[in-house]
Amino acid sequence: MKEQQIQQTNAPTCLIVNTLGNFSVVVDGHNLTNEFDNSLKLWELFKFLITFKDELIPPERIIDSLWPDAEYADPKRTLRALIYRLRKVLNGHDPNNENCVIVYSQGCYKLKTSNSCLVDVVEFENLFKQAYDAYTIEEQSIGLYKKVINMYRGEYLSATNGHNWLTPARNYYRRLFLQSVIEASDLLKEQKRYKDIIEICELTIKHEMFEEEVHLRYIEALAASGKIKRAKSHYEYVVKIFEREMGVKPSNNLKRLYHHIFGEKIQSSTNVTDIAKRLEEEMFISGPMVCELDFFKFHYQIEARRGERYGHETFLGLVTLAKQDHSLLDKKQRQKGMCDLKEVLISNLRKGDIITQLNEEQFLISFPFECMEQANKVLSKIKNGFSKEKKDEGLTVHCTMETSLPERGFNNKIKQY
């Protein structure tokens, strides 16, 4: 996507001010920030006035905010001299130009934005409001949000540091930018325009590397557009960089998305204590036994010991609820889907099989089969039966099967999923 800046008008004294990313002030085609690059105090003053544009600011507040440690014999006179010099820079050596953007009123100074002073963040904010108000007209809203996203070329006044007054403004414009990304991607997702989502997310990640929500949407869009390898590669990249730079493990949202796309279980802790408080099981005369995880673990260990003694293997199946387009399930879909999946399992498994719910989206099954081929046939039957029944709802299941060798413990097997 090409960068978009405010276009200069034909007005002879029009100031073009860019603040998102690199700071620049252009008048009649001349870059004043380059021509007067040694006037650091003047530009610092201008940046403060731009940040509080169209607001009357007392001289004391300006001085205390910009130079709190400076000792001036006459602070107001010093500020007047700086304002005079700044006006000369902005108005072509004519500080008394009636079109000057810096005005003095009621003992205060103000930078007024108008047709003679175009500031990028003013258009940035206006475009966001237009996009938000046009949410019922999807195509128009998407187009406006894209303009907002393209205008954000970096943090507000990114090269300026050491001033507390910059923080609220930076956070505000950053929030508008990220909200535009979220709103646009939501609208695009409804239309299944995953390529557009990928482009928006790639642009966003350049500026917001550690914004997890953007990575989630990027991975989801890659997978939904068939780029599974790229989706998995980006997930692994995010996990590594978050751990290296921020010292954090994958969040539950990231792990849940991974489960949906790849049907694999990321290592996570299970609170056995909470489960042990209930320790109830459901009995079915002709179907499988449905039990809590701690009982399942106990049963698994018994079968492993028995297998070691008699030389047979135990099979462990993992069934994961997912959406066919690899997007995340919401709470309602997850709860209803797991209830429906449980019924499918009960109707397709035998009396000797045992089921437990591992988490919000997965069931574990213990199979006393003589060979893996038999167990795989049952899992295939479960998957096909569920997907056929839930085709209109866009739900499916991923099934994983492994041979549980007698010498390997239950905890080790769980970690592999």
SVG drawing of the C-alpha trace seen along z (x, -y; Angstrom):
<svg xmlns="http://www.w3.org/2000/svg" viewBox="-28 -43 50 104">
<polyline fill="none" stroke="black" stroke-width="0.4" points="0.0,0.0 1.4,-3.4 1.9,-6.0 -0.6,-8.8 0.2,-12.4 -1.9,-15.5 -1.6,-17.1 -0.6,-20.7 -3.2,-23.2 -2.5,-26.1 -2.9,-28.7 0.4,-30.7 0.8,-30.6 -0.5,-27.1 1.4,-25.2 1.4,-21.4 2.3,-19.8 3.0,-16.1 3.3,-14.6 2.6,-10.9 6.1,-9.3 8.6,-11.8 7.9,-15.5 7.9,-18.0 6.5,-21.5 6.2,-22.4 5.2,-25.8 4.9,-26.5 6.9,-23.4 9.8,-24.3 10.5,-22.0 11.0,-24.4 12.2,-21.7 15.1,-21.0 15.9,-24.7 15.9,-25.5 17.1,-22.2 19.2,-23.9 16.3,-25.8 15.5,-23.0 13.8,-25.2 11.6,-26.8 10.4,-23.4 9.9,-22.1 7.6,-25.1 5.8,-24.5 5.3,-20.8 3.7,-21.7 1.4,-24.2 0.4,-21.6 -0.3,-19.0 -2.7,-21.4 -3.9,-23.0 -6.9,-25.4 -6.5,-25.7 -5.6,-28.9 -2.5,-28.1 -1.1,-30.4 2.6,-31.3 3.4,-29.8 2.0,-26.4 4.1,-26.4 7.3,-27.3 6.7,-24.7 5.9,-22.0 8.8,-22.5 11.6,-23.8 10.7,-23.0 14.4,-23.2 15.3,-26.4 15.9,-29.6 14.8,-32.7 14.9,-36.2 11.8,-37.0 10.1,-33.8 7.2,-35.6 9.6,-37.9 11.7,-34.9 8.6,-33.1 7.5,-36.2 10.9,-36.3 10.6,-32.6 7.1,-33.1 8.3,-36.1 11.1,-34.0 8.8,-31.1 6.3,-33.4 9.1,-34.7 10.1,-31.1 6.4,-30.1 5.5,-33.3 8.4,-34.0 10.2,-36.5 7.0,-38.5 6.0,-37.9 3.1,-40.4 1.3,-38.6 -2.4,-38.7 -2.7,-35.1 -0.2,-33.9 -1.3,-30.5 0.0,-31.5 -2.3,-34.0 -2.2,-35.8 -5.6,-36.2 -6.6,-36.8 -3.0,-36.6 -2.6,-33.2 -1.1,-31.7 -2.9,-29.4 -2.1,-27.6 -5.2,-27.7 -5.8,-25.1 -7.6,-26.2 -7.3,-26.2 -3.9,-28.0 -2.6,-25.3 -3.3,-21.7 -2.3,-19.2 -2.2,-15.4 -3.7,-14.4 -6.7,-16.6 -7.6,-14.8 -6.6,-11.5 -9.2,-12.1 -11.9,-13.3 -11.5,-10.3 -11.8,-8.0 -15.0,-9.7 -16.4,-9.4 -15.6,-5.7 -17.1,-5.0 -20.3,-6.9 -20.6,-5.1 -20.5,-1.6 -23.9,-0.7 -22.4,-1.3 -19.7,1.3 -17.8,0.5 -17.6,-3.2 -16.6,-2.5 -13.9,0.0 -12.5,-2.6 -12.3,-5.3 -10.7,-3.0 -8.0,-2.1 -7.2,-5.8 -6.8,-6.1 -4.5,-3.1 -2.4,-4.4 -2.0,-7.8 -0.4,-6.3 3.3,-6.2 4.5,-5.9 4.1,-7.1 3.0,-10.7 6.1,-13.0 8.2,-9.8 11.6,-11.5 10.6,-13.7 11.2,-12.3 11.4,-13.3 8.1,-15.2 5.1,-13.8 2.6,-16.0 3.3,-13.9 2.0,-10.6 -1.8,-11.2 -1.7,-12.4 0.5,-9.4 -1.9,-7.0 -4.9,-8.7 -3.7,-8.5 -2.4,-5.0 -5.8,-3.9 -7.6,-5.4 -5.1,-3.6 -5.5,-0.2 -9.3,-0.5 -9.4,-1.3 -7.4,2.0 -9.8,4.0 -13.0,2.4 -11.8,2.8 -10.7,6.4 -14.0,7.3 -15.9,5.9 -13.5,7.6 -13.8,10.9 -17.6,10.8 -17.0,10.5 -14.2,13.2 -11.7,10.7 -8.7,12.3 -6.2,10.9 -7.1,7.3 -6.9,8.3 -3.4,9.7 -2.3,6.5 -3.7,4.4 -2.1,6.5 1.3,6.6 1.3,2.8 0.2,2.6 2.8,5.0 5.5,2.7 4.4,0.1 2.9,2.3 5.1,5.4 3.8,6.4 0.0,5.9 -1.2,9.5 -4.7,8.8 -3.2,7.9 -1.1,11.1 -4.2,13.2 -6.1,11.6 -3.1,12.0 -2.6,15.7 -6.3,16.3 -6.5,14.6 -3.5,16.5 -5.0,19.8 -8.4,18.9 -6.9,18.0 -5.1,21.4 -1.6,20.2 -1.3,22.7 2.5,22.9 2.8,19.1 0.3,19.0 2.1,21.6 5.5,20.0 4.2,16.6 2.7,18.2 6.1,19.7 7.8,16.3 5.4,14.4 5.9,16.9 9.6,16.6 9.8,12.8 7.2,12.3 9.2,14.6 12.6,13.1 11.6,9.4 8.9,9.4 9.5,12.6 5.9,13.9 4.5,17.2 1.8,17.7 -1.5,16.3 -4.7,18.5 -6.0,16.7 -2.9,17.5 -3.0,21.2 -6.7,21.5 -6.2,20.1 -3.4,22.6 -5.6,25.5 -8.3,24.3 -6.0,24.1 -3.7,27.0 -5.6,29.3 -2.7,29.6 -2.5,29.3 -0.1,26.7 1.4,27.7 -0.6,26.1 -1.3,26.8 -4.5,28.5 -6.0,27.6 -6.6,31.1 -7.5,29.8 -10.6,28.0 -11.6,31.1 -11.1,33.4 -13.7,31.5 -16.4,32.9 -15.1,36.4 -18.4,37.5 -18.9,39.8 -21.7,40.5 -22.6,44.1 -24.2,45.4 -25.5,48.9 -24.4,49.5 -22.1,46.6 -18.7,45.4 -17.9,44.1 -17.7,40.3 -15.6,39.3 -13.5,36.5 -9.9,36.0 -8.4,37.4 -10.4,40.7 -9.3,40.9 -5.7,40.5 -6.1,43.3 -7.7,45.6 -4.9,44.8 -2.2,45.7 -4.0,49.0 -4.2,49.8 -0.6,48.9 0.5,51.3 -1.8,54.0 -0.3,53.5 3.2,53.8 2.3,57.1 0.4,58.7 2.2,57.0 -0.6,54.9 -0.8,51.2 -3.2,48.6 -4.5,45.9 -5.1,42.3 -7.3,40.1 -7.6,36.3 -10.7,34.7 -10.6,30.9 -13.6,28.7 -12.9,26.2 -14.4,24.0 -14.0,25.0 -12.6,21.6 -10.0,21.8 -11.4,18.7 -12.0,18.5 -15.1,19.9 -17.1,17.6 -18.3,18.7 -21.7,19.7 -20.4,21.8 -17.9,23.4 -20.4,24.5 -23.0,25.8 -20.4,27.4 -18.9,29.3 -22.3,30.6 -23.1,31.8 -19.6,33.4 -20.1,35.2 -23.4,36.7 -21.6,37.8 -18.8,39.5 -21.3,41.3 -23.2,42.6 -20.1,43.8 -18.0,45.3 -18.3,48.7 -19.0,49.6 -15.3,50.3 -14.1,46.8 -13.6,43.9 -14.1,40.2 -13.0,37.1 -13.2,33.4 -9.7,32.0 -10.6,28.3 -13.2,26.0 -12.5,27.4 -11.1,30.9 -12.0,34.5 -9.6,37.3 -10.6,40.9 -9.0,44.1 -9.3,47.1 -8.8,50.7 -8.3,51.8 -5.9,54.4 -4.5,52.2 -4.3,48.6 -6.2,49.1 -9.3,49.9 -9.0,46.8 -8.4,44.6 -11.5,45.9 -13.6,44.9 -12.0,41.5 -12.7,41.0 -16.3,42.0 -16.6,39.5 -15.1,36.7 -17.2,37.4 -20.4,37.8 -19.9,34.5 -18.8,32.5 -21.8,33.7 -24.2,32.8 -22.7,29.4 -21.8,28.5 -24.3,25.6 -22.9,24.2 -19.3,24.3 -18.0,26.6 -15.7,29.5 -13.3,31.6 -9.6,32.4 -8.7,35.9 -5.2,37.1 -4.2,40.6 -1.0,42.0 0.1,45.3 0.6,45.0 3.6,47.3 3.4,49.0 6.7,47.4 5.5,43.9 3.4,42.1 0.2,40.3 1.6,36.9 4.2,37.2 1.6,38.1 -0.6,35.1 2.4,32.8 2.8,34.1 -0.6,32.8"/>
</svg>
